Amino acid sequence: MAARLWFIGSLLVALGLAARLIGWEFLLWVPRSVMNFIYEDPATSGIITLGILLMVVAQLIRRRD
């Protein structure tokens, strides 16, 4: 648990530094593009989301074994 908290903290520090250096507009371009893709082609994005969900479930099952 401590390792995960350390990782999340490091990720937030890196995000803050990146936002300071290159700006939020550039950083938020990726989420905006993803939302536009979901809006324009919901079937394909649904298939991709299902695939990601299955990969996460497989990873969780693998960790328990």
PDB file with one MODEL, atoms N, CA, C and O in Angstrom:
MODEL        1
ATOM      1  N   MET A   1       0.817  -1.190   0.000  1.00  0.00           N
ATOM      2  CA  MET A   1       0.000   0.000   0.000  1.00  0.00           C
ATOM      3  C   MET A   1       0.866   1.262   0.000  1.00  0.00           C
ATOM      4  O   MET A   1       0.567   2.233  -0.695  1.00  0.00           O
ATOM      5  N   ALA A   2       1.933   1.231   0.783  1.00  0.00           N
ATOM      6  CA  ALA A   2       2.823   2.389   0.838  1.00  0.00           C
ATOM      7  C   ALA A   2       3.473   2.647  -0.515  1.00  0.00           C
ATOM      8  O   ALA A   2       3.666   3.797  -0.908  1.00  0.00           O
ATOM      9  N   ALA A   3       3.809   1.574  -1.226  1.00  0.00           N
ATOM     10  CA  ALA A   3       4.428   1.735  -2.543  1.00  0.00           C
ATOM     11  C   ALA A   3       3.456   2.381  -3.523  1.00  0.00           C
ATOM     12  O   ALA A   3       3.853   3.210  -4.341  1.00  0.00           O
ATOM     13  N   ARG A   4       2.197   2.007  -3.441  1.00  0.00           N
ATOM     14  CA  ARG A   4       1.196   2.611  -4.332  1.00  0.00           C
ATOM     15  C   ARG A   4       1.000   4.090  -4.016  1.00  0.00           C
ATOM     16  O   ARG A   4       0.903   4.916  -4.924  1.00  0.00           O
ATOM     17  N   LEU A   5       0.942   4.421  -2.729  1.00  0.00           N
ATOM     18  CA  LEU A   5       0.796   5.827  -2.348  1.00  0.00           C
ATOM     19  C   LEU A   5       2.002   6.647  -2.798  1.00  0.00           C
ATOM     20  O   LEU A   5       1.851   7.780  -3.253  1.00  0.00           O
ATOM     21  N   TRP A   6       3.187   6.078  -2.672  1.00  0.00           N
ATOM     22  CA  TRP A   6       4.402   6.750  -3.127  1.00  0.00           C
ATOM     23  C   TRP A   6       4.331   6.990  -4.633  1.00  0.00           C
ATOM     24  O   TRP A   6       4.670   8.073  -5.109  1.00  0.00           O
ATOM     25  N   PHE A   7       3.891   5.982  -5.376  1.00  0.00           N
ATOM     26  CA  PHE A   7       3.782   6.100  -6.829  1.00  0.00           C
ATOM     27  C   PHE A   7       2.777   7.182  -7.207  1.00  0.00           C
ATOM     28  O   PHE A   7       3.053   8.005  -8.080  1.00  0.00           O
ATOM     29  N   ILE A   8       1.619   7.190  -6.560  1.00  0.00           N
ATOM     30  CA  ILE A   8       0.600   8.198  -6.870  1.00  0.00           C
ATOM     31  C   ILE A   8       1.112   9.600  -6.540  1.00  0.00           C
ATOM     32  O   ILE A   8       0.886  10.541  -7.300  1.00  0.00           O
ATOM     33  N   GLY A   9       1.795   9.734  -5.414  1.00  0.00           N
ATOM     34  CA  GLY A   9       2.375  11.029  -5.058  1.00  0.00           C
ATOM     35  C   GLY A   9       3.396  11.491  -6.075  1.00  0.00           C
ATOM     36  O   GLY A   9       3.406  12.659  -6.463  1.00  0.00           O
ATOM     37  N   SER A  10       4.253  10.584  -6.509  1.00  0.00           N
ATOM     38  CA  SER A  10       5.256  10.922  -7.530  1.00  0.00           C
ATOM     39  C   SER A  10       4.595  11.313  -8.837  1.00  0.00           C
ATOM     40  O   SER A  10       5.044  12.237  -9.516  1.00  0.00           O
ATOM     41  N   LEU A  11       3.530  10.612  -9.188  1.00  0.00           N
ATOM     42  CA  LEU A  11       2.801  10.919 -10.416  1.00  0.00           C
ATOM     43  C   LEU A  11       2.181  12.312 -10.346  1.00  0.00           C
ATOM     44  O   LEU A  11       2.214  13.055 -11.327  1.00  0.00           O
ATOM     45  N   LEU A  12       1.621  12.667  -9.202  1.00  0.00           N
ATOM     46  CA  LEU A  12       1.026  13.994  -9.046  1.00  0.00           C
ATOM     47  C   LEU A  12       2.073  15.102  -9.095  1.00  0.00           C
ATOM     48  O   LEU A  12       1.832  16.164  -9.669  1.00  0.00           O
ATOM     49  N   VAL A  13       3.226  14.857  -8.496  1.00  0.00           N
ATOM     50  CA  VAL A  13       4.312  15.842  -8.567  1.00  0.00           C
ATOM     51  C   VAL A  13       4.755  16.024 -10.016  1.00  0.00           C
ATOM     52  O   VAL A  13       4.950  17.152 -10.469  1.00  0.00           O
ATOM     53  N   ALA A  14       4.913  14.922 -10.742  1.00  0.00           N
ATOM     54  CA  ALA A  14       5.318  15.004 -12.150  1.00  0.00           C
ATOM     55  C   ALA A  14       4.264  15.731 -12.978  1.00  0.00           C
ATOM     56  O   ALA A  14       4.607  16.524 -13.855  1.00  0.00           O
ATOM     57  N   LEU A  15       2.995  15.471 -12.710  1.00  0.00           N
ATOM     58  CA  LEU A  15       1.919  16.153 -13.427  1.00  0.00           C
ATOM     59  C   LEU A  15       1.945  17.654 -13.152  1.00  0.00           C
ATOM     60  O   LEU A  15       1.781  18.460 -14.068  1.00  0.00           O
ATOM     61  N   GLY A  16       2.149  18.023 -11.901  1.00  0.00           N
ATOM     62  CA  GLY A  16       2.230  19.442 -11.553  1.00  0.00           C
ATOM     63  C   GLY A  16       3.399  20.137 -12.219  1.00  0.00           C
ATOM     64  O   GLY A  16       3.263  21.254 -12.717  1.00  0.00           O
ATOM     65  N   LEU A  17       4.551  19.479 -12.230  1.00  0.00           N
ATOM     66  CA  LEU A  17       5.724  20.067 -12.891  1.00  0.00           C
ATOM     67  C   LEU A  17       5.510  20.191 -14.395  1.00  0.00           C
ATOM     68  O   LEU A  17       5.878  21.198 -14.999  1.00  0.00           O
ATOM     69  N   ALA A  18       4.911  19.160 -14.997  1.00  0.00           N
ATOM     70  CA  ALA A  18       4.644  19.217 -16.434  1.00  0.00           C
ATOM     71  C   ALA A  18       3.659  20.338 -16.750  1.00  0.00           C
ATOM     72  O   ALA A  18       3.829  21.050 -17.740  1.00  0.00           O
ATOM     73  N   ALA A  19       2.637  20.499 -15.922  1.00  0.00           N
ATOM     74  CA  ALA A  19       1.671  21.576 -16.140  1.00  0.00           C
ATOM     75  C   ALA A  19       2.342  22.936 -16.027  1.00  0.00           C
ATOM     76  O   ALA A  19       2.021  23.858 -16.777  1.00  0.00           O
ATOM     77  N   ARG A  20       3.261  23.056 -15.102  1.00  0.00           N
ATOM     78  CA  ARG A  20       3.978  24.326 -14.926  1.00  0.00           C
ATOM     79  C   ARG A  20       4.877  24.624 -16.122  1.00  0.00           C
ATOM     80  O   ARG A  20       4.982  25.770 -16.558  1.00  0.00           O
ATOM     81  N   LEU A  21       5.526  23.581 -16.650  1.00  0.00           N
ATOM     82  CA  LEU A  21       6.477  23.781 -17.746  1.00  0.00           C
ATOM     83  C   LEU A  21       5.805  23.969 -19.100  1.00  0.00           C
ATOM     84  O   LEU A  21       6.173  24.870 -19.853  1.00  0.00           O
ATOM     85  N   ILE A  22       4.816  23.122 -19.421  1.00  0.00           N
ATOM     86  CA  ILE A  22       4.243  23.182 -20.771  1.00  0.00           C
ATOM     87  C   ILE A  22       2.803  23.665 -20.798  1.00  0.00           C
ATOM     88  O   ILE A  22       2.269  23.932 -21.875  1.00  0.00           O
ATOM     89  N   GLY A  23       2.161  23.786 -19.644  1.00  0.00           N
ATOM     90  CA  GLY A  23       0.812  24.339 -19.578  1.00  0.00           C
ATOM     91  C   GLY A  23      -0.280  23.279 -19.603  1.00  0.00           C
ATOM     92  O   GLY A  23      -0.123  22.188 -20.151  1.00  0.00           O
ATOM     93  N   TRP A  24      -1.394  23.655 -18.982  1.00  0.00           N
ATOM     94  CA  TRP A  24      -2.522  22.734 -18.894  1.00  0.00           C
ATOM     95  C   TRP A  24      -3.184  22.500 -20.242  1.00  0.00           C
ATOM     96  O   TRP A  24      -3.688  21.407 -20.497  1.00  0.00           O
ATOM     97  N   GLU A  25      -3.191  23.498 -21.102  1.00  0.00           N
ATOM     98  CA  GLU A  25      -3.840  23.337 -22.409  1.00  0.00           C
ATOM     99  C   GLU A  25      -3.248  22.168 -23.183  1.00  0.00           C
ATOM    100  O   GLU A  25      -3.979  21.372 -23.771  1.00  0.00           O
ATOM    101  N   PHE A  26      -1.937  22.068 -23.181  1.00  0.00           N
ATOM    102  CA  PHE A  26      -1.278  20.966 -23.887  1.00  0.00           C
ATOM    103  C   PHE A  26      -1.558  19.638 -23.198  1.00  0.00           C
ATOM    104  O   PHE A  26      -1.809  18.635 -23.867  1.00  0.00           O
ATOM    105  N   LEU A  27      -1.519  19.618 -21.865  1.00  0.00           N
ATOM    106  CA  LEU A  27      -1.754  18.374 -21.129  1.00  0.00           C
ATOM    107  C   LEU A  27      -3.187  17.870 -21.284  1.00  0.00           C
ATOM    108  O   LEU A  27      -3.421  16.662 -21.305  1.00  0.00           O
ATOM    109  N   LEU A  28      -4.134  18.778 -21.390  1.00  0.00           N
ATOM    110  CA  LEU A  28      -5.536  18.376 -21.502  1.00  0.00           C
ATOM    111  C   LEU A  28      -5.960  18.089 -22.933  1.00  0.00           C
ATOM    112  O   LEU A  28      -7.123  17.762 -23.171  1.00  0.00           O
ATOM    113  N   TRP A  29      -5.046  18.201 -23.892  1.00  0.00           N
ATOM    114  CA  TRP A  29      -5.362  17.897 -25.276  1.00  0.00           C
ATOM    115  C   TRP A  29      -5.700  16.417 -25.445  1.00  0.00           C
ATOM    116  O   TRP A  29      -6.622  16.078 -26.186  1.00  0.00           O
ATOM    117  N   VAL A  30      -4.976  15.543 -24.776  1.00  0.00           N
ATOM    118  CA  VAL A  30      -5.209  14.100 -24.906  1.00  0.00           C
ATOM    119  C   VAL A  30      -6.599  13.707 -24.395  1.00  0.00           C
ATOM    120  O   VAL A  30      -7.327  13.032 -25.123  1.00  0.00           O
ATOM    121  N   PRO A  31      -7.001  14.094 -23.183  1.00  0.00           N
ATOM    122  CA  PRO A  31      -8.357  13.726 -22.750  1.00  0.00           C
ATOM    123  C   PRO A  31      -9.455  14.294 -23.646  1.00  0.00           C
ATOM    124  O   PRO A  31     -10.480  13.649 -23.867  1.00  0.00           O
ATOM    125  N   ARG A  32      -9.235  15.505 -24.160  1.00  0.00           N
ATOM    126  CA  ARG A  32     -10.225  16.079 -25.076  1.00  0.00           C
ATOM    127  C   ARG A  32     -10.329  15.262 -26.350  1.00  0.00           C
ATOM    128  O   ARG A  32     -11.429  15.052 -26.861  1.00  0.00           O
ATOM    129  N   SER A  33      -9.206  14.800 -26.869  1.00  0.00           N
ATOM    130  CA  SER A  33      -9.206  13.977 -28.075  1.00  0.00           C
ATOM    131  C   SER A  33      -9.912  12.651 -27.829  1.00  0.00           C
ATOM    132  O   SER A  33     -10.653  12.166 -28.685  1.00  0.00           O
ATOM    133  N   VAL A  34      -9.682  12.067 -26.659  1.00  0.00           N
ATOM    134  CA  VAL A  34     -10.350  10.804 -26.319  1.00  0.00           C
ATOM    135  C   VAL A  34     -11.861  11.007 -26.242  1.00  0.00           C
ATOM    136  O   VAL A  34     -12.621  10.188 -26.758  1.00  0.00           O
ATOM    137  N   MET A  35     -12.299  12.082 -25.608  1.00  0.00           N
ATOM    138  CA  MET A  35     -13.735  12.343 -25.501  1.00  0.00           C
ATOM    139  C   MET A  35     -14.362  12.581 -26.873  1.00  0.00           C
ATOM    140  O   MET A  35     -15.482  12.136 -27.122  1.00  0.00           O
ATOM    141  N   ASN A  36     -13.661  13.273 -27.760  1.00  0.00           N
ATOM    142  CA  ASN A  36     -14.169  13.469 -29.114  1.00  0.00           C
ATOM    143  C   ASN A  36     -14.278  12.148 -29.855  1.00  0.00           C
ATOM    144  O   ASN A  36     -15.239  11.928 -30.591  1.00  0.00           O
ATOM    145  N   PHE A  37     -13.292  11.256 -29.666  1.00  0.00           N
ATOM    146  CA  PHE A  37     -13.320   9.944 -30.307  1.00  0.00           C
ATOM    147  C   PHE A  37     -14.511   9.131 -29.811  1.00  0.00           C
ATOM    148  O   PHE A  37     -15.191   8.483 -30.607  1.00  0.00           O
ATOM    149  N   ILE A  38     -14.771   9.160 -28.502  1.00  0.00           N
ATOM    150  CA  ILE A  38     -15.903   8.416 -27.941  1.00  0.00           C
ATOM    151  C   ILE A  38     -17.216   8.960 -28.490  1.00  0.00           C
ATOM    152  O   ILE A  38     -18.121   8.189 -28.808  1.00  0.00           O
ATOM    153  N   TYR A  39     -17.325  10.266 -28.602  1.00  0.00           N
ATOM    154  CA  TYR A  39     -18.545  10.886 -29.112  1.00  0.00           C
ATOM    155  C   TYR A  39     -18.767  10.552 -30.583  1.00  0.00           C
ATOM    156  O   TYR A  39     -19.897  10.294 -30.995  1.00  0.00           O
ATOM    157  N   GLU A  40     -17.689  10.555 -31.382  1.00  0.00           N
ATOM    158  CA  GLU A  40     -17.810  10.330 -32.818  1.00  0.00           C
ATOM    159  C   GLU A  40     -18.012   8.866 -33.179  1.00  0.00           C
ATOM    160  O   GLU A  40     -18.698   8.572 -34.158  1.00  0.00           O
ATOM    161  N   ASP A  41     -17.435   7.934 -32.415  1.00  0.00           N
ATOM    162  CA  ASP A  41     -17.509   6.513 -32.754  1.00  0.00           C
ATOM    163  C   ASP A  41     -17.693   5.677 -31.487  1.00  0.00           C
ATOM    164  O   ASP A  41     -16.741   5.062 -31.007  1.00  0.00           O
ATOM    165  N   PRO A  42     -18.916   5.654 -30.944  1.00  0.00           N
ATOM    166  CA  PRO A  42     -19.125   4.977 -29.665  1.00  0.00           C
ATOM    167  C   PRO A  42     -18.949   3.460 -29.727  1.00  0.00           C
ATOM    168  O   PRO A  42     -18.541   2.858 -28.733  1.00  0.00           O
ATOM    169  N   ALA A  43     -19.240   2.830 -30.853  1.00  0.00           N
ATOM    170  CA  ALA A  43     -19.103   1.370 -30.945  1.00  0.00           C
ATOM    171  C   ALA A  43     -17.643   0.949 -30.820  1.00  0.00           C
ATOM    172  O   ALA A  43     -17.320   0.035 -30.061  1.00  0.00           O
ATOM    173  N   THR A  44     -16.773   1.606 -31.555  1.00  0.00           N
ATOM    174  CA  THR A  44     -15.350   1.268 -31.498  1.00  0.00           C
ATOM    175  C   THR A  44     -14.775   1.569 -30.123  1.00  0.00           C
ATOM    176  O   THR A  44     -13.995   0.780 -29.590  1.00  0.00           O
ATOM    177  N   SER A  45     -15.151   2.689 -29.553  1.00  0.00           N
ATOM    178  CA  SER A  45     -14.631   3.018 -28.226  1.00  0.00           C
ATOM    179  C   SER A  45     -15.160   2.044 -27.177  1.00  0.00           C
ATOM    180  O   SER A  45     -14.470   1.767 -26.195  1.00  0.00           O
ATOM    181  N   GLY A  46     -16.362   1.524 -27.363  1.00  0.00           N
ATOM    182  CA  GLY A  46     -16.895   0.518 -26.454  1.00  0.00           C
ATOM    183  C   GLY A  46     -16.109  -0.777 -26.511  1.00  0.00           C
ATOM    184  O   GLY A  46     -15.845  -1.395 -25.480  1.00  0.00           O
ATOM    185  N   ILE A  47     -15.733  -1.187 -27.714  1.00  0.00           N
ATOM    186  CA  ILE A  47     -14.928  -2.400 -27.877  1.00  0.00           C
ATOM    187  C   ILE A  47     -13.557  -2.210 -27.238  1.00  0.00           C
ATOM    188  O   ILE A  47     -13.053  -3.111 -26.568  1.00  0.00           O
ATOM    189  N   ILE A  48     -12.956  -1.050 -27.442  1.00  0.00           N
ATOM    190  CA  ILE A  48     -11.646  -0.767 -26.846  1.00  0.00           C
ATOM    191  C   ILE A  48     -11.756  -0.763 -25.321  1.00  0.00           C
ATOM    192  O   ILE A  48     -10.892  -1.311 -24.637  1.00  0.00           O
ATOM    193  N   THR A  49     -12.808  -0.151 -24.788  1.00  0.00           N
ATOM    194  CA  THR A  49     -13.013  -0.114 -23.340  1.00  0.00           C
ATOM    195  C   THR A  49     -13.198  -1.513 -22.775  1.00  0.00           C
ATOM    196  O   THR A  49     -12.651  -1.830 -21.718  1.00  0.00           O
ATOM    197  N   LEU A  50     -13.959  -2.352 -23.461  1.00  0.00           N
ATOM    198  CA  LEU A  50     -14.145  -3.735 -23.026  1.00  0.00           C
ATOM    199  C   LEU A  50     -12.821  -4.487 -23.015  1.00  0.00           C
ATOM    200  O   LEU A  50     -12.553  -5.255 -22.092  1.00  0.00           O
ATOM    201  N   GLY A  51     -11.996  -4.274 -24.027  1.00  0.00           N
ATOM    202  CA  GLY A  51     -10.682  -4.911 -24.073  1.00  0.00           C
ATOM    203  C   GLY A  51      -9.801  -4.481 -22.918  1.00  0.00           C
ATOM    204  O   GLY A  51      -9.126  -5.312 -22.311  1.00  0.00           O
ATOM    205  N   ILE A  52      -9.799  -3.192 -22.606  1.00  0.00           N
ATOM    206  CA  ILE A  52      -9.005  -2.692 -21.477  1.00  0.00           C
ATOM    207  C   ILE A  52      -9.524  -3.281 -20.171  1.00  0.00           C
ATOM    208  O   ILE A  52      -8.735  -3.672 -19.311  1.00  0.00           O
ATOM    209  N   LEU A  53     -10.838  -3.346 -20.017  1.00  0.00           N
ATOM    210  CA  LEU A  53     -11.428  -3.919 -18.809  1.00  0.00           C
ATOM    211  C   LEU A  53     -11.025  -5.382 -18.638  1.00  0.00           C
ATOM    212  O   LEU A  53     -10.693  -5.803 -17.530  1.00  0.00           O
ATOM    213  N   LEU A  54     -11.049  -6.156 -19.716  1.00  0.00           N
ATOM    214  CA  LEU A  54     -10.639  -7.555 -19.646  1.00  0.00           C
ATOM    215  C   LEU A  54      -9.164  -7.693 -19.290  1.00  0.00           C
ATOM    216  O   LEU A  54      -8.793  -8.603 -18.548  1.00  0.00           O
ATOM    217  N   MET A  55      -8.320  -6.807 -19.805  1.00  0.00           N
ATOM    218  CA  MET A  55      -6.897  -6.856 -19.452  1.00  0.00           C
ATOM    219  C   MET A  55      -6.689  -6.546 -17.970  1.00  0.00           C
ATOM    220  O   MET A  55      -5.844  -7.165 -17.323  1.00  0.00           O
ATOM    221  N   VAL A  56      -7.448  -5.596 -17.427  1.00  0.00           N
ATOM    222  CA  VAL A  56      -7.331  -5.267 -16.004  1.00  0.00           C
ATOM    223  C   VAL A  56      -7.789  -6.440 -15.144  1.00  0.00           C
ATOM    224  O   VAL A  56      -7.144  -6.769 -14.148  1.00  0.00           O
ATOM    225  N   VAL A  57      -8.901  -7.073 -15.525  1.00  0.00           N
ATOM    226  CA  VAL A  57      -9.383  -8.233 -14.776  1.00  0.00           C
ATOM    227  C   VAL A  57      -8.360  -9.356 -14.824  1.00  0.00           C
ATOM    228  O   VAL A  57      -8.113 -10.006 -13.808  1.00  0.00           O
ATOM    229  N   ALA A  58      -7.763  -9.598 -15.983  1.00  0.00           N
ATOM    230  CA  ALA A  58      -6.739 -10.639 -16.100  1.00  0.00           C
ATOM    231  C   ALA A  58      -5.547 -10.332 -15.201  1.00  0.00           C
ATOM    232  O   ALA A  58      -4.986 -11.239 -14.586  1.00  0.00           O
ATOM    233  N   GLN A  59      -5.161  -9.080 -15.119  1.00  0.00           N
ATOM    234  CA  GLN A  59      -4.042  -8.687 -14.254  1.00  0.00           C
ATOM    235  C   GLN A  59      -4.385  -8.909 -12.786  1.00  0.00           C
ATOM    236  O   GLN A  59      -3.540  -9.361 -12.014  1.00  0.00           O
ATOM    237  N   LEU A  60      -5.615  -8.596 -12.396  1.00  0.00           N
ATOM    238  CA  LEU A  60      -6.037  -8.814 -11.011  1.00  0.00           C
ATOM    239  C   LEU A  60      -6.072 -10.298 -10.672  1.00  0.00           C
ATOM    240  O   LEU A  60      -5.676 -10.689  -9.574  1.00  0.00           O
ATOM    241  N   ILE A  61      -6.538 -11.122 -11.593  1.00  0.00           N
ATOM    242  CA  ILE A  61      -6.556 -12.568 -11.370  1.00  0.00           C
ATOM    243  C   ILE A  61      -5.135 -13.097 -11.258  1.00  0.00           C
ATOM    244  O   ILE A  61      -4.856 -13.944 -10.410  1.00  0.00           O
ATOM    245  N   ARG A  62      -4.245 -12.615 -12.091  1.00  0.00           N
ATOM    246  CA  ARG A  62      -2.853 -13.060 -12.077  1.00  0.00           C
ATOM    247  C   ARG A  62      -2.184 -12.718 -10.744  1.00  0.00           C
ATOM    248  O   ARG A  62      -1.385 -13.508 -10.242  1.00  0.00           O
ATOM    249  N   ARG A  63      -2.496 -11.561 -10.165  1.00  0.00           N
ATOM    250  CA  ARG A  63      -1.887 -11.153  -8.890  1.00  0.00           C
ATOM    251  C   ARG A  63      -2.349 -12.024  -7.732  1.00  0.00           C
ATOM    252  O   ARG A  63      -1.600 -12.224  -6.776  1.00  0.00           O
ATOM    253  N   ARG A  64      -3.561 -12.541  -7.802  1.00  0.00           N
ATOM    254  CA  ARG A  64      -4.078 -13.377  -6.715  1.00  0.00           C
ATOM    255  C   ARG A  64      -3.448 -14.757  -6.705  1.00  0.00           C
ATOM    256  O   ARG A  64      -3.358 -15.388  -5.652  1.00  0.00           O
ATOM    257  N   ASP A  65      -3.017 -15.227  -7.841  1.00  0.00           N
ATOM    258  CA  ASP A  65      -2.438 -16.584  -7.918  1.00  0.00           C
ATOM    259  C   ASP A  65      -1.022 -16.640  -7.447  1.00  0.00           C
ATOM    260  O   ASP A  65      -0.410 -17.708  -7.455  1.00  0.00           O
TER     261      ASP A  65
ENDMDL
END
